Amino acid sequence: MSAPDVVATPVAGELYHEVHQFYAQQMYLLDEHDVDGWVNTFAEDGVFVSNGLPEPLRGHAELLPATRAGADRRDERGVVHRHLMTMLAVWERSDGTLLTRAYVLVVETGREQPTRTWANTVIQDVLARRGDSWVVLERRIALDRKGHASSVLPDVSREGARPA
């Protein structure tokens, strides 16, 4: 995810707010089943890695059908997912990309069932500027029910998120 020689520094202020807004919009797209919109928040060759998937998804050509299938399964079951992001940390890297890490709680609600936690995750992204927004170059998600986050996520303290 990060080259060892890429130094990163924590961000604050306007840039932090901008990234937080990017994620809010991205999660809304996913939760409202705007699959095309959500996939377009990834670079054309973006990578999606999760310990809940057998293999990484690479590029829009793989992300689109997998995301659409998930939305269809939720529709068939009559449930809605809401992705709640918290504890967002953002580092600006010397190559101009951003490294982010956050917790994402996925809550599921159905018409005939109580609201429940569907997944508790740690998410780590590399973002790149695209116009006046951002795109995901690489996303790594660790589902807590599948084991500790270290099985999927590199230690950011060793992977470039260190003081300049």
N, C-alpha and C positions, 0 to 999 in steps of 0.2 A: 504494500500500500504506500509506503513512504520510503524513499531512498534514505539511507543512513546519513548522507551528507546534506540533506535538506533540513535547514533549521526553521523552526516555527516559533512564533510568539503569540501569546494570547491577544485576542482582539476585544474591543469594548466599543461603546458608543454607537455611532451610526452604522458601522459595518456589522456589529453584532445584531442590531435591530433589523437590518436588511436581510441577514441570513435567517433570523427567526421568522420574519415575514415570508421568506421563500418556503420554509418548512410548513408554516401554517397553510399556505396556498396549496402546497403539494399534498398535504394530508387531506385537505378538503376535496381535492380532485379524486383521490383514491376512495375516500369514504362515500362520495356521491357517484361512484362508478363511471367517472369520466376517464376511461381507460386510456384513450388516445392522449388526452391532456396530461395525465400522470406520466405516461411513458415518455412524452416529449420533455419532461423535466430531467431526463437522462440524456447524456451525450449519445449520439448515434451509435457509438461503439461502447457505451457504458456497460459496466459489469455489476451484477447483483449476486452476492455470495451469502448463503445462509446455512446454518447447521440444520435447518428444517428442509433443505432441498438436497436431492442426491448429487446434483452438479450445479456449478455456477451458470447463471443466465448471462449471455453475452449479446449485447446490441438490441436494438428495437425489434429485430426479427424474432428474437426469443422472448423478450420481455412482454411484448404485446399479447401473444396467445396465452402465455402463462397468467398474466394479470387478468385478462378477459375470462379465462376459465375460473379463476378464483371468484370474480364478481358473479359469474353465472351460478356457481355453487352456492354462494350466499343467497342469491335470489331464489333458487330452488328450495332452500331451507327456510326461507322467509325471515332471514336475520339481517341485521345491519351491523357493520363494524365502525367503530370510531377509534382513530389513532390519536392518543394523547401523549404529546412529547413534553419532556421535562428534563431538567438538569443539563441543558445544552451548553457545551463548551466549544469554543471556536478558536482555532489557531490559524494565523496567516503564515504561509510558508514562503521561503525565499524565492521559490519558482513562480509565485503569484497565485498558486492554488490555495484552497482552504482545507484544513483538516477539521472535521467536526465529530463530536461524540455526544450521545444523549441516551436517555432512557425513553422507550416508547411502550406505553401500556395500550394494548388493544382490547377494547371493551365490546362485547357482543350483546345485542338486544334483539329479542324476537317477540312476535305478537303474543305468543302463548307461553313464554318462558321469562323468568326473571333475568335482569341484566347480570352479566357475569364477566369476569376477566377471562378473555380468550387466550391472550399471550402477554407475557412480560418479556421485554427485549432490551438489549443494548444495541445501538446502531452507531456505526462509524462510517463516515463518508469522506471522499475527496471531492471537492467542488471546484469548478472552473467558471470564470466569468463568461457569460454569453450575452452580449448586448448590455441591457440594463438589469439583468438578473443573473442567475446561476444555473448550472447543470451539474448533475451527478456524474462524475467520471467512474467512480467505484463506490458501491455500497456493500458493507458487511454487516450482517445482522446475526446476533446470537440470541436464540430463544432459550430462556432460562430452563425450560422444561427439558431441553436437549443437552444440558451440561453447562459448565462454566463458560463465560464469555471468552476466556483465554483460548478456547479451542478454535475460535473463529477470528477473534480480534487481536491484532498485534498489540503489544504493550506500547502505548503512545509515548511513554517516557524513553523508550529505546528506538522508536521508529520515526523520530524527527520532531515530535512535539516537545522540544526542549528549548530553554531560553537561548536567545541569540548571544 
